[in-house]
Amino acid sequence: MIQYLYKNRKHTKLQLLEDYKVGSWISVENPTEQELLLLAEKLNLESDILLDALDSYEVPRIEKEENVTYIFARFAHKNGDKIVTSPVLLVVSADFLMTISIKALPFIDTFLQEKVEFYTTQKTKLLILLFMEMQKDYQRLVNAINRNIRNISSDLDQIDNKEIMTIVKFETLFNDFLFGLEPMGIALKKFANGKFIKLYEEDEDLIEELLVDNEQLILLCKVNQKGIYNLRESHYSVLSNNLNKTMKLLTSVTVILTIPTMVSSFFGMNVGLPFQTHPLAFLFIIAVTLIISFSLLAVFNKRDLL
């Protein structure tokens, strides 16, 4: 789907145009190769770079060809019950701003419903606002994951295999987030230096705020990664400690039960034995066995082996 959006200071309502116009925002979602090739020819863009936007595993990067800047980024979104990241290509030229994504941008409605003040003719500011909305989505998802981790870690003894798998998935997801956020930070620093896109004075505060938010998000992801690692290590330590206690208990019980087993085996032999003719021999054997067993029980209990 290709949409041509236009809004300037004179036309305060966002307009949906039928065709391209200088100063417009071209929003492209889930395009075909043919549509991208037609756009490349129509707007004099690099077709190979546009086609790279169809690759769901595209690496974030920034390129500049013939005064047109191509920025590959990754945005976070929910895909059913899963949280994933998908690529988005932002193309900035002297005449327009274009976004190309294989998935619908989750924050697109924020602009279509004009919840954010923007003008498509102010390409640099619009680009910064798009990055801001991307980072807000990252922030919301990171906060949600962080709450889930805290709920899981509230009682280490009750964590089961399903929750461990959930934690491992969260750790992988944070890696995916960092894969999108860190290159985004590099691109933003290049913007701040004015190497790829001309910055206006009113945009400098926005780009500075964006850089700070990006660094905080990266730090938060790394802190959560470390927290997940510590949680897994703590859980393994608890499991190991519980296993050691169980093994000590079983070993102690085995030793205690070995005494009556040995005595009964000894007196069960078909040979002459002491006290075999005594009328109280059975009671004597039982008494000695119990005394030895309870003595071992007391010793093991004193040494915290039970």
NUFIVO-67853 format. One line per 4 residues: number of its first residue (from 1); for each residue y, x, z of C-alpha. Coordinates in steps of 0.05 Angstrom, whole numbers. Each point is the difference from the previous one (the first is absolute). Layout:
<rs>
NUM) Y/X/Z; ... .
</rs>
This chain:
<rs>
1) 0/0/0; 68/27/-21; 64/-26/32; 71/19/-19 .
5) 44/-8/62; 75/6/-1; 54/-5/53; 69/31/5 .
9) 62/-9/44; 27/-54/-46; -65/-39/-6; -21/-4/73 .
13) -63/-41/-15; -61/37/-25; -13/-16/-73; -68/-1/-34 .
17) 13/23/-72; -42/-11/-61; 9/71/-24; 25/68/20 .
21) 73/10/15; 37/63/22; 5/1/76; -63/-41/10 .
25) -61/10/44; -64/-4/-40; -57/-22/46; -69/11/-30 .
29) -63/-23/37; -72/9/-22; 18/19/-72; -47/14/-57 .
33) 1/66/-38; 30/-37/-60; 58/-27/42; 15/70/26 .
37) -2/30/-69; 48/-53/-25; 47/13/58; -3/75/-12 .
41) 18/-10/-73; 54/-51/15; 35/40/55; -15/70/-27 .
45) -44/20/58; -60/48/7; -61/-44/-15; -49/49/33 .
49) 37/-3/66; 5/-76/-2; -75/-5/-13; -13/43/62 .
53) 26/-59/41; -65/-37/-17; -41/52/39; -13/-28/70 .
57) -11/72/25; 64/28/-29; 30/56/42; 72/-9/25 .
61) 48/46/-37; 68/3/-34; 15/21/-72; 62/1/-44 .
65) -2/-6/-75; 62/-6/-44; 46/-25/55; -52/-52/23 .
69) -30/9/69; -72/-22/13; -20/-9/73; -72/-15/19 .
73) -8/-27/70; -52/-40/39; 14/-64/38; -44/-29/55 .
77) -24/-72/-3; -57/-46/21; -55/-13/-50; -39/-57/32 .
81) -24/25/68; 12/73/-19; 63/42/3; 8/45/-61 .
85) 53/39/-37; 16/-8/-74; 43/40/-48; 68/-21/-25 .
89) 42/34/-53; 75/-2/5; 38/18/-63; 74/14/5 .
93) 43/9/-62; 73/-5/-14; -7/-73/-22; -54/-31/45 .
97) -49/5/57; -73/-17/-12; -58/-10/48; -72/0/-26 .
101) -59/-17/46; -72/-23/-11; 6/-44/63; 56/-47/19 .
105) 52/35/42; -5/-33/69; 75/6/10; 21/-27/-68 .
109) 15/-69/29; 51/32/47; 41/16/-61; -16/-62/-41 .
113) 21/-44/58; 61/45/10; -14/14/73; 27/70/-14 .
117) 69/10/-29; -7/40/-64; 26/5/-71; -44/22/-58 .
121) 59/36/-30; 0/47/61; -64/35/-19; 2/55/52 .
125) 12/-48/58; -53/-48/-26; -50/58/-4; 15/19/73 .
129) -7/-73/21; -68/-3/-34; -23/62/38; 26/-32/65 .
133) -41/-62/-11; -61/42/-16; 9/38/66; 9/-65/38 .
137) -68/-24/-25; -30/66/23; 34/-8/68; -27/-71/10 .
141) -71/20/-19; 2/63/43; 24/-41/60; -56/-51/-11 .
145) -53/54/-4; 28/33/62; -7/-65/39; -73/-6/-23 .
149) -14/72/22; 30/-13/68; -42/-63/9; -63/38/-18 .
153) 16/59/45; 15/-43/61; -72/6/23; -39/60/-26 .
157) -65/-22/32; -1/-64/-41; 13/30/-68; -58/-16/-48 .
161) -20/29/-67; 39/-53/-38; 65/20/35; -15/74/-12 .
165) -6/-15/-74; 66/-38/3; 34/60/32; -28/47/-53 .
169) 27/-47/-54; 69/2/34; -3/76/-1; -14/-1/-74 .
173) 56/-50/-10; 50/45/35; -20/56/-47; 14/-47/-58 .
177) 68/-18/30; 18/73/7; -21/11/-72; 54/-50/-19 .
181) 54/16/52; 3/75/-3; 12/5/-76; 50/-57/8 .
185) 37/43/51; 1/58/-49; 28/-45/-55; 54/-27/48 .
189) 22/71/18; 7/15/-74; 43/-63/-7; 43/23/58 .
193) 12/66/-36; 21/-38/-63; -50/38/-42; -30/-60/-35 .
197) 46/-59/11; 75/-2/9; 18/-22/70; 63/-38/17 .
201) 37/8/66; -20/-68/26; -73/17/-14; -2/62/43 .
205) -6/-37/66; -56/-42/-28; -39/60/-25; 10/35/67 .
209) -26/-61/37; -59/-4/-48; -17/73/12; 1/-9/76 .
213) -44/-62/-5; -48/37/-46; -7/58/48; -12/-48/58 .
217) -54/-37/-38; -35/65/-18; 3/22/72; -26/-67/24 .
221) -59/3/-48; -18/70/23; 6/-20/74; -46/-59/-13 .
225) -49/46/-36; -1/46/60; -8/-60/46; -59/-25/-40 .
229) -31/70/3; 9/2/76; -28/-70/6; -63/19/-39 .
233) -8/64/41; 9/-39/65; -51/-52/-22; -50/54/-18 .
237) 12/33/68; -13/-66/35; -63/-11/-40; -24/71/14 .
241) 14/-7/74; -37/-67/3; -58/31/-37; -3/58/49 .
245) 0/-48/59; -57/-40/-32; -40/62/-14; 9/24/72 .
249) -22/-67/26; -61/-3/-44; -19/71/18; 7/-13/74 .
253) -41/-65/-4; -53/37/-40; -6/54/53; -3/-51/57 .
257) -54/-41/-36; -39/63/-15; -17/10/74; -41/-65/10 .
261) -31/12/-69; -23/70/20; -26/-23/68; -38/-59/-30 .
265) -28/45/-54; -22/52/52; -35/-49/45; -30/-36/-60 .
269) -44/59/-18; -75/-10/7; -10/60/49; 1/9/75 .
273) 70/-7/28; 32/7/69; 1/-64/43; -43/-37/-50 .
277) -44/-28/56; 58/-15/46; 13/-76/8; 76/9/-5 .
281) -2/49/-58; 33/-48/-49; 57/-17/47; 10/74/15 .
285) 4/17/-74; 49/-57/-13; 44/22/59; 2/73/-23 .
289) 16/-22/-71; 57/-45/23; 29/54/46; 1/51/-57 .
293) 29/-50/-49; 55/-24/46; 17/72/19; 9/17/-73 .
297) 41/-64/-9; 46/21/57; 7/71/-27; 16/-25/-71 .
301) 49/-51/26; 36/52/42; 7/45/-61; 26/-58/-42 .
305) -61/0/-46; -10/-75/4 .
</rs>
